[in-house]
Amino acid sequence: MHADLQRYDLAVLGGGTAGLTAAVAAARQGARTVLIERARTGGDCLWTGCVPSKALLAAAERAHHARTSHALGVHVDGARVDFPDVMRHVAGSIATIAPHDAPERLRGEGVEVIIGAGHFTGVDRIRVGGRTLRFRHAMIATGARPLVPPIPGLRELDPLTSDTVWDLESLPERLVVLGGGPIGVELGQAFSRLGSTVTIVEAADRLLPREEPAASEVVADALQSEGIDVLTSSPAVRAERKGDGDVLVVDDNGAERAIAIDQLLVALGRRPAAEHLWLDAAAVRTTANGAVAVDERLRTTNRRIYAGGDVTMLLPFTHTAATHGATVVQNALFGLRRKVDHQRIPWATFTDPEVARIGLTAAEAQERFGERAQVHVAHHTRLDRAIISNATRGFAMLVGDSRGRLVGATVVGPRAGETIAEAAAWIAGGARLSTIVRTTHAYPTWNSDLATASLDALDASLQRFRWLSQLVRRIRRLLLR
């Protein structure tokens, strides 16, 4: 057999989180593994997503605290933002983390790495760099890219996206963010805190439309209190390049409103990056939005080929991609039938306050379980840690099914992304709403809000129990007469 046609146990297309996780896990199990990446390993998370955005948010948070610490009796005078220094911090964060995802480390783990654009030429073959590779199993993990919609005049303004915003060398004086989802609100708040005048434009009737309405309200209130202009129910109509400056025209309650801009950041979601893979040659189908279609075990319509991460558009988060990568290795190499329960995967939006969620919202639970759905909320005005920190915006919400089992949670407040992990653990264990309070929480901590909400659920349960006990006693008295 020709060397180029030697069969790989696992061929991975894409060097982001899903692909890296799968390739390293497979190689550690002794599987002959190849990873094919078009540009650079590490994926969006390292180069344009999680790492740079959270580095920027960290700098913006320091600036904000310097300006607002007087509320705690601390007065910081002369604080200023050096934007080029901030961007050097962002670049330095990437550079420090990058070696972990580099081809050299992967090769050290036993993964063959090929830098090049690969595509399928058959149900068990990939063509890359003049070579044809055969595989027993393959994984598609090519991720997604920012979506720039066909709004008239938009492309002529050469807008920034979450991929290109990191090329900025100077702070925009006026930044308009088109899109009020997680990327839009995170970056909008960050640039505002660094000194830009920011307007966030969202077509839906609220920011963060996938979250609890109460969470959207808290975030919008926080952004507006910091001077950000938040426009909801305001779809973009067109963009215009004029002699005296660029403008974005939006539909503001039926009337056109022109917003002057120095930079426009488009944050309207992402689309799967799979069009270059020749999927038809491999008998792999896609969904209506171009995502690779998979079943619960992440297998495509070709039984040899799996897919994971953002290219599936199932739950586009880095930690989901890592779970997908590990699941594919178990199913492809070991013949297991592991499924990914996306209802049990949490996520967080790293605004200030943070928003974190897992499972069902209150509305989803009420739709599924009717009046028997249970919802309990602990507001941070009752949380000692929040009062001490002068950060009482926020709440913890626990959502239960008709039997009182925990099926969802939302936390809004500082460190919500960490707090939600406890709720995730309880949900994975099949806990009831009233269970959390039985675990002693350190005092004073942010995750005590979960215990408070759980205590409310326990009180409600006991109230029902007291009513039942009283009814039984009455019946007994009637029978004993």
Secondary structure in CASP SS format (residue, H / E / C, confidence):
PFRMAT SS
TARGET T0000
AUTHOR 0000-0000-0000
METHOD secondary structure of the structure
MODEL  1
M C 1.00
H C 1.00
A H 1.00
D H 1.00
L H 1.00
Q C 1.00
R E 1.00
Y E 1.00
D E 1.00
L E 1.00
A E 1.00
V E 1.00
L E 1.00
G C 1.00
G C 1.00
G C 1.00
T H 1.00
A H 1.00
G H 1.00
L H 1.00
T H 1.00
A H 1.00
A H 1.00
V H 1.00
A H 1.00
A H 1.00
A H 1.00
R H 1.00
Q C 1.00
G C 1.00
A C 1.00
R C 1.00
T E 1.00
V E 1.00
L E 1.00
I E 1.00
E E 1.00
R C 1.00
A C 1.00
R C 1.00
T C 1.00
G C 1.00
G H 1.00
D H 1.00
C H 1.00
L H 1.00
W H 1.00
T C 1.00
G C 1.00
C H 1.00
V H 1.00
P H 1.00
S H 1.00
K H 1.00
A H 1.00
L H 1.00
L H 1.00
A H 1.00
A H 1.00
A H 1.00
E H 1.00
R H 1.00
A H 1.00
H H 1.00
H H 1.00
A H 1.00
R H 1.00
T H 1.00
S H 1.00
H H 1.00
A H 1.00
L H 1.00
G C 1.00
V C 1.00
H C 1.00
V C 1.00
D C 1.00
G C 1.00
A C 1.00
R C 1.00
V C 1.00
D C 1.00
F H 1.00
P H 1.00
D H 1.00
V H 1.00
M H 1.00
R H 1.00
H H 1.00
V H 1.00
A H 1.00
G H 1.00
S H 1.00
I H 1.00
A H 1.00
T H 1.00
I H 1.00
A H 1.00
P H 1.00
H H 1.00
D H 1.00
A C 1.00
P H 1.00
E H 1.00
R H 1.00
L H 1.00
R H 1.00
G H 1.00
E C 1.00
G C 1.00
V E 1.00
E E 1.00
V E 1.00
I E 1.00
I E 1.00
G C 1.00
A C 1.00
G C 1.00
H E 1.00
F E 1.00
T E 1.00
G E 1.00
V C 1.00
D C 1.00
R E 1.00
I E 1.00
R E 1.00
V E 1.00
G C 1.00
G C 1.00
R E 1.00
T E 1.00
L E 1.00
R E 1.00
F E 1.00
R E 1.00
H E 1.00
A E 1.00
M E 1.00
I E 1.00
A C 1.00
T C 1.00
G C 1.00
A E 1.00
R E 1.00
P E 1.00
L C 1.00
V C 1.00
P C 1.00
P C 1.00
I C 1.00
P C 1.00
G C 1.00
L C 1.00
R H 1.00
E H 1.00
L H 1.00
D C 1.00
P C 1.00
L E 1.00
T C 1.00
S C 1.00
D C 1.00
T C 1.00
V H 1.00
W H 1.00
D H 1.00
L C 1.00
E C 1.00
S C 1.00
L C 1.00
P C 1.00
E C 1.00
R E 1.00
L E 1.00
V E 1.00
V E 1.00
L E 1.00
G C 1.00
G C 1.00
G C 1.00
P H 1.00
I H 1.00
G H 1.00
V H 1.00
E H 1.00
L H 1.00
G H 1.00
Q H 1.00
A H 1.00
F H 1.00
S H 1.00
R H 1.00
L H 1.00
G C 1.00
S C 1.00
T E 1.00
V E 1.00
T E 1.00
I E 1.00
V E 1.00
E C 1.00
A C 1.00
A C 1.00
D C 1.00
R C 1.00
L C 1.00
L C 1.00
P C 1.00
R C 1.00
E C 1.00
E C 1.00
P H 1.00
A H 1.00
A H 1.00
S H 1.00
E H 1.00
V H 1.00
V H 1.00
A H 1.00
D H 1.00
A H 1.00
L H 1.00
Q H 1.00
S H 1.00
E C 1.00
G C 1.00
I C 1.00
D E 1.00
V E 1.00
L E 1.00
T C 1.00
S C 1.00
S C 1.00
P C 1.00
A E 1.00
V E 1.00
R E 1.00
A E 1.00
E E 1.00
R E 1.00
K E 1.00
G C 1.00
D C 1.00
G E 1.00
D E 1.00
V E 1.00
L E 1.00
V E 1.00
V E 1.00
D E 1.00
D E 1.00
N C 1.00
G C 1.00
A E 1.00
E E 1.00
R E 1.00
A E 1.00
I E 1.00
A E 1.00
I E 1.00
D C 1.00
Q E 1.00
L E 1.00
L E 1.00
V E 1.00
A C 1.00
L C 1.00
G C 1.00
R E 1.00
R E 1.00
P E 1.00
A C 1.00
A C 1.00
E C 1.00
H C 1.00
L C 1.00
W C 1.00
L H 1.00
D H 1.00
A H 1.00
A H 1.00
A C 1.00
V C 1.00
R C 1.00
T E 1.00
T C 1.00
A C 1.00
N C 1.00
G C 1.00
A C 1.00
V E 1.00
A C 1.00
V C 1.00
D C 1.00
E C 1.00
R C 1.00
L C 1.00
R E 1.00
T C 1.00
T C 1.00
N C 1.00
R C 1.00
R C 1.00
I E 1.00
Y E 1.00
A E 1.00
G C 1.00
G H 1.00
D H 1.00
V H 1.00
T H 1.00
M C 1.00
L C 1.00
L C 1.00
P C 1.00
F C 1.00
T H 1.00
H H 1.00
T H 1.00
A H 1.00
A H 1.00
T H 1.00
H H 1.00
G H 1.00
A H 1.00
T H 1.00
V H 1.00
V H 1.00
Q H 1.00
N H 1.00
A H 1.00
L H 1.00
F H 1.00
G C 1.00
L C 1.00
R C 1.00
R C 1.00
K C 1.00
V C 1.00
D C 1.00
H H 1.00
Q H 1.00
R H 1.00
I C 1.00
P C 1.00
W E 1.00
A E 1.00
T E 1.00
F C 1.00
T C 1.00
D C 1.00
P C 1.00
E E 1.00
V E 1.00
A E 1.00
R E 1.00
I E 1.00
G E 1.00
L C 1.00
T C 1.00
A H 1.00
A H 1.00
E H 1.00
A H 1.00
Q H 1.00
E H 1.00
R H 1.00
F H 1.00
G H 1.00
E H 1.00
R H 1.00
A C 1.00
Q E 1.00
V E 1.00
H E 1.00
V E 1.00
A E 1.00
H E 1.00
H H 1.00
T H 1.00
R H 1.00
L C 1.00
D H 1.00
R H 1.00
A H 1.00
I H 1.00
I H 1.00
S C 1.00
N C 1.00
A C 1.00
T C 1.00
R C 1.00
G C 1.00
F E 1.00
A E 1.00
M E 1.00
L E 1.00
V E 1.00
G E 1.00
D C 1.00
S C 1.00
R C 1.00
G C 1.00
R E 1.00
L E 1.00
V E 1.00
G E 1.00
A E 1.00
T E 1.00
V E 1.00
V E 1.00
G E 1.00
P C 1.00
R C 1.00
A H 1.00
G H 1.00
E H 1.00
T H 1.00
I H 1.00
A H 1.00
E H 1.00
A H 1.00
A H 1.00
A H 1.00
W H 1.00
I H 1.00
A H 1.00
G C 1.00
G C 1.00
A C 1.00
R E 1.00
L H 1.00
S H 1.00
T H 1.00
I H 1.00
V H 1.00
R H 1.00
T C 1.00
T C 1.00
H C 1.00
A C 1.00
Y C 1.00
P C 1.00
T C 1.00
W C 1.00
N C 1.00
S H 1.00
D H 1.00
L H 1.00
A H 1.00
T H 1.00
A H 1.00
S H 1.00
L H 1.00
D H 1.00
A H 1.00
L H 1.00
D H 1.00
A H 1.00
S H 1.00
L H 1.00
Q H 1.00
R H 1.00
F H 1.00
R H 1.00
W H 1.00
L H 1.00
S H 1.00
Q H 1.00
L H 1.00
V H 1.00
R H 1.00
R H 1.00
I H 1.00
R H 1.00
R H 1.00
L H 1.00
L H 1.00
L H 1.00
R C 1.00
END
